[in-house]
Amino acid sequence: MFPAVSSAVSHPVTKSAPVVGDPARSLQRLLRGRRRLLVLTHNNPDPDSLGGAVGLQAFAHAVAQIPATFAITGRILRAENQEMVRQLGIAMATLQELDLTPFDCVALVDTQPGFGHTVVPAGRQVDIVIDHHVCAQPRVQLADGAFLDVRCDVGATSSLVASYFQTCGVTPSREVATALAYGIKTDTADLSRNVSDVDLRAYDFLFGHVDRQKLAAITRPRLSAAYFKTLKQALNKVRLYHGVTLCSLGRTGSAEMVAEVADLLLRMEGVRAVFCGGLVGTTYYVSVRTELQNRDAWGLIRDAMTGEAGTFGGHGSVAGGSVQLASDDPRALRRLERRLERNILRSMGVDGANAGALGERDD
Ligand SMILES: [Mn+2]
């Protein structure tokens, strides 16, 4: 999941924010001065944000003996993520239903204040930010003396949280270690993408504590019949061009399905870039995946969104965004699909070519 940044911002700088002193010890000091911690992340949490959140909860308990509540907005969408919650017994509250008065400390993990897909309760300031996304926004809603550990060269927020355990000599429980390890696995594509020394050291540290059976169960969960039905419909809509594949699912159940189909299509031989879209309610979600050496996913989605009042974010090989439609009128959807396709083909230099469908060619 990527932060939706305004399409008006310039290309973000992919440099890390400086981490002054030892982050683990600074965080420990801050937590020791608080009574109760609220851990938040972006809407529809993904494995890295779930890992980071339960990791931070456990860390706060271990080094400062303070209770922590993890509260979410949105839903846990992917079958893998639901299985992660089930297998590891991850407890979470719904932010909108939570009484916030007892909390004197608010943390954001795997996101930052001001990101479009992140809810910070009105009137509350954020005390702790642990993240690895590029921030193109001014720092808003940050408390004085806030703890900020934002490292854009690190592959996963879970790696940052795991490093705090390691620095402070705290051993995570099997469940917490498994959550952190799965967070790292998903955000770094099994330590193959966007991976840094911090990620490798964190994974090494965690691996001895991981419940490998549970990790395997999370990686390959049962999938509903509805999932396969959606997949079948999606595959019928694939449009193949030279090196780039497009797929608009039309109306679909969730933004996660758009991302899943994009991941799957990138595995097709000869495909170097994938643009996948789908309408959920009146929001059209776009997922971009690329293996191009000379173009990053952020540049591709920016080109695709040219002229649209959409939001998008991403880096490296993965980007995502959305466009708000006035209604779910099928004609408006078709027009949007055509505009995006035209932008994408122009950007990829395959303007004017005809699309192929699956089954029309054997290569
Ligand atoms: Mn992440």
Residues whose N, C-alpha, C, O or C-beta is under 5 A from the ligand:
A	BS01	MN	D48 D110 G155 A156 T157 D187
